[in-house]
């Protein structure tokens, strides 16, 4: 798996499914006794017209995209998780191991994952 394949997998498995699951939970809260906040949001959602629901789905998509982009920025080392930066040097290494082969997906000498994600 290379960087492109990884980012595409995240888009499909994390991004797309997260957006769909949030909308599905708004349409019909899961479980026998769903959280009251979710029930309230679901009730509000059902009072929206088709256009408003479409806009809400766009907002959900935007939030998910920003979250994944931010996580990729952290993994790429361009967004710090510790302040101030001069006190701690943290490096994340994201590797994929396929059989005997190991590849670094967030190699700072290669493309950034957040740039690949944003290039869609």
C-alpha positions as CSV (number, residue, x, y, z in Angstrom):
1,X,0.0,0.0,0.0
2,X,1.4,3.4,-0.9
3,X,0.4,6.9,0.2
4,X,-2.3,7.3,-2.4
5,X,-3.9,4.0,-1.7
6,X,-3.8,4.7,2.1
7,X,-5.5,8.1,1.7
8,X,-8.1,6.6,-0.7
9,X,-8.8,3.9,1.8
10,X,-9.3,6.4,4.6
11,X,-11.6,8.4,2.4
12,X,-13.7,5.3,1.7
13,X,-13.6,3.5,5.1
14,X,-13.5,6.5,7.4
15,X,-14.7,9.6,5.7
16,X,-17.6,8.3,3.6
17,X,-18.8,5.8,6.2
18,X,-18.7,8.4,9.0
19,X,-20.8,10.9,7.0
20,X,-23.3,8.1,6.1
21,X,-23.5,6.9,9.7
22,X,-24.1,10.4,11.1
23,X,-27.0,10.9,8.6
24,X,-28.4,7.4,9.4
25,X,-28.3,8.1,13.1
26,X,-30.1,11.4,12.6
27,X,-32.7,9.6,10.5
28,X,-33.2,6.8,12.9
29,X,-31.2,6.8,16.2
30,X,-29.7,3.3,16.8
31,X,-30.2,1.2,19.9
32,X,-33.1,0.4,22.2
33,X,-32.6,3.5,24.3
34,X,-30.6,6.0,22.2
35,X,-28.9,9.0,23.9
36,X,-31.4,11.8,24.6
37,X,-29.2,14.3,22.7
38,X,-29.3,12.1,19.6
39,X,-33.1,11.8,19.9
40,X,-33.4,15.6,20.1
41,X,-31.2,16.0,17.1
42,X,-33.1,13.4,15.2
43,X,-36.4,15.2,15.9
44,X,-34.9,18.5,14.7
45,X,-33.5,16.8,11.6
46,X,-36.9,15.4,10.7
47,X,-38.3,18.9,10.7
48,X,-35.9,20.1,8.0
49,X,-36.9,20.2,4.4
50,X,-35.0,18.3,1.7
51,X,-32.8,21.3,0.8
52,X,-31.9,21.9,4.5
53,X,-31.0,18.2,5.0
54,X,-28.7,18.4,2.0
55,X,-27.0,21.5,3.4
56,X,-26.6,19.7,6.8
57,X,-25.0,16.7,5.1
58,X,-22.6,19.2,3.4
59,X,-21.7,20.6,6.9
60,X,-21.2,17.1,8.2
61,X,-18.9,16.3,5.2
62,X,-17.0,19.5,5.8
63,X,-16.4,18.7,9.5
64,X,-15.3,15.2,8.7
65,X,-12.9,16.4,6.0
66,X,-11.4,19.0,8.3
67,X,-10.9,16.4,11.0
68,X,-9.2,13.9,8.8
69,X,-7.1,16.7,7.2
70,X,-6.0,17.9,10.7
71,X,-5.1,14.3,11.7
72,X,-3.0,13.9,8.6
73,X,-1.3,17.3,9.4
74,X,-0.4,15.9,12.8
75,X,0.9,12.6,11.3
76,X,2.9,14.7,8.7
77,X,4.5,16.7,11.5
78,X,3.2,20.1,10.3
79,X,0.7,20.6,13.1
80,X,2.1,20.3,16.6
81,X,0.3,18.3,19.3
82,X,2.6,19.7,22.0
83,X,3.2,23.4,22.7
84,X,5.7,24.9,22.8
85,X,7.5,23.1,20.0
86,X,11.0,23.9,21.3
87,X,10.5,21.9,24.5
88,X,9.6,18.5,22.9
89,X,10.4,16.9,19.6
90,X,7.7,14.5,18.6
91,X,7.8,12.5,15.4
92,X,5.0,10.2,14.3
93,X,5.9,7.3,12.0
94,X,3.1,5.6,10.1
95,X,4.1,2.4,8.5
96,X,2.4,-0.3,6.5
97,X,3.7,-3.8,6.7
98,X,2.8,-6.1,3.9
99,X,4.5,-9.5,4.3
100,X,8.2,-8.8,4.6
101,X,7.9,-5.3,3.2
102,X,7.5,-2.2,5.4
103,X,6.8,1.2,3.9
104,X,6.7,4.6,5.7
105,X,3.5,6.3,4.7
106,X,4.4,9.7,6.2
107,X,8.0,10.1,5.1
108,X,8.8,13.8,5.4
109,X,10.9,13.4,2.2
110,X,7.8,12.3,0.3
111,X,4.4,13.9,-0.4
112,X,2.4,14.9,2.7
113,X,-0.7,12.8,3.4
114,X,-2.7,16.0,4.1
115,X,-1.8,17.3,0.6
116,X,-2.8,14.1,-1.0
117,X,-6.1,14.1,0.9
118,X,-6.8,17.7,-0.1
119,X,-6.0,17.1,-3.8
120,X,-9.2,15.2,-4.3
